[in-house]
Amino acid sequence: MSAAPTAASASALPAGITDPDYKPLPGRLGNLTVIQQHALDKFKKELAAEEYYVESDPRMSDATCLRFLRARKFDVPKAKEMWIANEKWRKEFGVDEIVKNFEFPELPIVDKYYPQYYHKSDKDGRPIYVERLGQLDLKALYAATTQERQLKRLVLEYEKFLSERLPACSVAAGHPVETSCTILDLQNVSLSNFYSVKDYVMKASSIGQDRYPECMGKFYIINAPFMFSTVWALIKPWLDPVTVAKIDILGSGYKPKLLAQIDADNLPKEFGGTCSCPGGCSLSDAGPWNPAGGSKVVESASAGEVVSG
């Protein structure tokens, strides 16, 4: 059974929808105004004329184009500027090469000192992304890897998020899933933790906001300490107001809020759920994109190994 398109939409729903209750949010396929549809058509036509858009490229789908348009409130010139800057950055950063060849064998060690991972999905079908800044041990982290490699890994995970995780989650949910549900755990974090990785966080935030726009659905900052207001004052200016509105800052009483959004069997035990993946949730890569859950875990690297860029 297919969901009916939104009555006032100037665009049809994408194919493959099996959820009869699916109603796309504004600015998505199946819920575009006439002005938004015209902006999409103009955006693609002008980019194609400048050789920055290829209709047959799966990376340049209408859904992707709409991410950039929404990020610039459907201002075509501004969205074009963002898109072109992104295409140039992809070449300079070597994104295609990273996708094809980059490997991160130090993951098991890095996971001990700065856990960052995807794990299952929330009640809306979004892949859950977890980052535990409070466990950061910078000295041990950079004995195992480098900031450059961390950023390459970040980009690889964004690419997999778009090409593997979202499509698998969309099939499982029966409707397009375009965003993530993020949990940022600040338990035991200190100002020194934050300042020690401030440069990485700034670069990572820039990549997320400028190169992979409109990927955030829900964002929970949990175990936020009293001093977090100082850190938040530093971070907030980097973020778009629309992004800021999606962020929920919680203290130690976060469990009811998380469980309202995430089924207990999809939420790791350490956050109040019941999931305990063999070998640890942070290394399982469990989710609709990897039903086996854990089959992709890399072999442990030697403790203390230094990996050059």
C-alpha positions in Angstrom: 0.0 0.0 0.0 1.4 3.4 -1.0 0.9 6.6 0.9 -1.1 9.3 -0.9 0.8 12.4 -1.9 0.3 15.6 0.1 -2.7 17.4 -1.5 -1.1 20.7 -2.1 2.3 19.3 -3.2 3.8 20.4 -6.5 5.9 17.2 -6.5 5.1 13.5 -6.3 6.2 11.2 -3.5 9.3 9.2 -4.1 8.9 5.5 -5.1 9.0 2.7 -2.6 6.9 4.0 0.2 5.0 1.2 2.0 3.9 3.2 5.1 0.3 4.4 4.5 0.6 7.0 7.2 3.7 8.7 5.8 3.4 12.4 5.4 6.5 14.2 4.2 7.7 17.3 6.1 7.6 20.6 4.2 10.4 21.0 1.6 10.6 17.3 0.9 9.6 15.3 -2.1 5.8 15.0 -2.0 5.4 18.2 0.0 6.8 21.0 -2.2 5.1 24.3 -2.9 5.0 25.5 -6.5 7.7 28.0 -5.7 9.9 25.3 -4.1 9.4 23.0 -7.1 10.4 25.8 -9.4 13.5 26.5 -7.2 14.5 22.8 -7.5 14.1 22.8 -11.3 16.1 26.1 -11.6 18.7 24.9 -9.2 19.4 21.7 -11.2 19.3 23.4 -14.6 21.7 26.2 -13.6 24.1 23.7 -11.9 24.0 21.5 -15.0 24.8 24.4 -17.2 27.9 25.1 -15.1 28.8 21.3 -15.1 28.2 20.9 -11.3 25.2 18.6 -11.7 24.7 15.3 -13.4 21.2 14.0 -13.4 22.3 10.3 -13.6 24.6 10.6 -10.6 22.9 8.9 -7.7 24.7 11.2 -5.3 22.9 14.2 -6.9 19.3 13.0 -6.4 16.4 15.4 -5.9 16.4 14.6 -2.2 20.1 15.7 -2.0 19.4 18.8 -4.0 16.6 19.6 -1.6 18.9 19.3 1.4 21.0 22.2 0.0 18.0 24.2 -0.9 16.4 23.8 2.6 19.8 24.7 4.2 19.6 28.1 2.3 15.8 28.5 2.7 15.3 27.8 -1.1 17.4 30.8 -2.0 18.7 29.4 -5.3 21.9 31.5 -5.6 22.9 30.8 -2.0 22.1 27.1 -2.4 24.2 27.0 -5.6 27.1 28.7 -3.9 26.9 26.1 -1.2 26.7 23.2 -3.6 29.6 24.4 -5.8 31.8 25.0 -2.7 30.9 21.5 -1.6 31.9 20.0 -5.0 35.2 21.8 -4.9 35.8 20.7 -1.3 35.1 17.0 -2.3 37.9 17.1 -4.9 40.3 18.9 -2.6 39.6 16.6 0.4 39.7 13.5 -1.8 36.2 12.2 -0.7 35.9 9.7 -3.6 39.3 8.3 -2.7 38.4 8.1 1.0 35.2 6.2 0.1 37.1 3.7 -2.1 40.3 3.1 -0.1 40.3 4.6 3.4 40.5 2.1 6.2 40.5 2.7 10.0 42.1 -0.3 11.7 42.7 1.7 14.9 39.0 1.8 15.5 39.0 -0.6 18.6 41.6 1.6 20.3 40.0 4.9 19.3 36.7 3.5 20.6 38.2 3.2 24.1 39.2 6.9 24.3 36.7 8.7 22.1 33.6 6.5 21.2 31.8 7.7 18.1 29.4 5.2 16.5 26.1 4.4 14.8 23.8 1.9 16.5 20.3 0.8 15.4 17.5 3.3 14.9 14.9 5.3 16.8 11.1 5.1 16.6 11.0 7.3 13.5 13.4 5.0 11.7 16.4 7.3 12.0 19.9 5.8 12.5 21.2 6.6 16.0 24.6 8.2 16.3 26.4 8.2 19.7 29.4 10.3 20.7 30.9 10.1 24.2 33.0 13.2 24.7 33.4 12.5 28.5 35.5 9.4 27.8 38.0 11.4 25.8 41.7 10.7 26.6 43.5 12.9 24.1 47.0 11.6 24.8 45.9 7.9 24.3 43.7 8.9 21.3 46.5 10.6 19.4 48.9 7.8 20.2 46.6 5.6 18.2 45.5 8.0 15.4 45.7 11.6 14.2 43.2 14.4 13.8 43.5 14.1 10.0 42.6 10.5 10.1 39.7 11.2 12.5 38.3 13.7 10.0 38.7 11.3 7.1 36.9 8.7 9.2 34.1 11.3 9.9 33.7 12.0 6.2 33.6 8.2 5.4 30.9 7.7 8.0 28.9 10.6 6.5 29.2 9.0 3.1 28.1 5.6 4.5 25.3 7.4 6.3 23.9 8.7 3.0 24.7 5.7 0.8 24.1 2.8 3.2 22.4 3.7 6.5 19.6 6.0 5.3 18.5 3.7 2.4 18.4 0.7 4.7 16.5 2.6 7.3 14.1 3.9 4.7 13.3 0.4 3.5 12.8 -0.8 7.1 10.6 2.2 8.0 8.6 2.1 4.7 9.2 5.8 4.0 12.2 8.1 3.4 14.5 8.5 6.3 16.7 11.5 5.8 18.1 12.4 9.2 19.8 11.0 12.3 19.1 10.8 16.0 22.2 11.9 17.9 23.2 11.3 21.5 26.1 13.3 22.8 27.1 12.0 26.2 28.9 14.5 28.4 29.2 12.3 31.5 32.5 13.2 33.3 33.3 15.8 30.7 35.5 18.7 31.8 36.4 22.0 30.2 39.8 20.6 29.5 38.2 17.7 27.5 36.4 20.2 25.3 39.3 22.6 24.8 41.7 19.8 24.0 39.6 18.8 21.0 38.1 22.2 20.2 40.0 22.4 16.8 38.7 19.0 15.8 35.1 19.8 17.0 35.1 23.0 15.0 36.4 21.3 11.8 33.9 18.4 12.3 31.0 20.8 12.9 32.0 22.7 9.7 32.0 19.5 7.6 28.7 18.5 9.0 26.9 21.8 8.5 28.5 22.9 5.2 29.1 19.6 3.4 26.3 17.3 4.7 23.5 19.7 5.4 20.0 18.8 6.8 21.2 15.5 8.3 20.2 16.2 11.9 16.8 15.1 13.0 17.0 14.8 16.8 20.0 15.8 18.9 20.2 14.9 22.6 23.0 16.3 24.8 22.8 14.1 28.0 24.6 14.3 31.3 25.2 18.0 30.6 27.2 19.4 33.6 26.5 22.8 35.1 29.5 24.3 33.3 28.2 23.2 29.9 26.5 26.6 29.6 29.9 28.0 29.1 30.8 25.5 26.4 27.4 25.9 24.7 28.0 29.6 24.5 31.1 28.8 22.4 29.5 26.2 20.2 26.1 27.8 19.6 27.5 30.6 17.3 28.9 27.9 14.9 25.5 26.4 14.4 22.5 27.5 12.2 19.5 28.6 14.3 17.4 25.8 12.7 20.1 23.3 13.9 20.0 24.8 17.4 16.2 24.3 17.6 16.7 20.5 17.1 19.0 20.2 20.1 17.7 19.1 23.5 20.1 19.7 26.4 19.4 17.2 29.3 21.1 16.5 32.6 21.3 13.2 34.4 17.6 12.6 34.2 17.6 12.0 30.5 16.4 8.4 30.3 12.6 9.0 30.0 13.2 11.4 27.1 15.5 9.0 25.3 13.1 6.1 25.8 10.2 8.2 24.5 12.2 8.4 21.2 14.1 5.1 21.1 12.8 1.6 21.8 14.6 0.1 24.8 16.0 -2.8 22.8 17.6 -0.3 20.4 19.2 1.8 23.2 22.5 0.7 24.7 22.2 -0.4 28.4 24.5 2.4 29.5 21.9 4.9 28.4 18.9 3.2 30.1 18.0 0.7 27.3 18.3 -3.0 27.2 20.7 -3.5 24.3 24.0 -5.2 25.0 25.6 -6.2 21.7 28.3 -8.9 21.8 31.6 -7.1 21.9 29.9 -3.9 22.8 27.3 -1.7 21.1 30.0 0.8 20.1 31.7 -1.7 17.8 28.7 -3.7 16.6 27.6 -1.4 13.8 24.2 -3.0 14.3 21.2 -1.6 12.4 19.1 -2.1 9.3 22.2 -1.5 7.2 24.0 -4.4 9.0 21.4 -6.9 10.3 24.2 -9.3 11.4 25.3 -6.7 13.8 29.1 -7.0 14.5 30.1 -8.7 11.2 31.9 -5.6 10.2 33.9 -5.1 13.4 37.6 -4.6 12.5 40.3 -6.6 14.0 41.9 -5.1 17.1 45.0 -3.0 16.4 48.0 -3.2 18.6 47.7 -1.1 21.7 49.6 2.1 21.4 50.1 1.8 17.6 50.6 5.2 15.9 49.0 5.5 12.5 50.2 8.2 10.2 48.0 10.0 7.8 
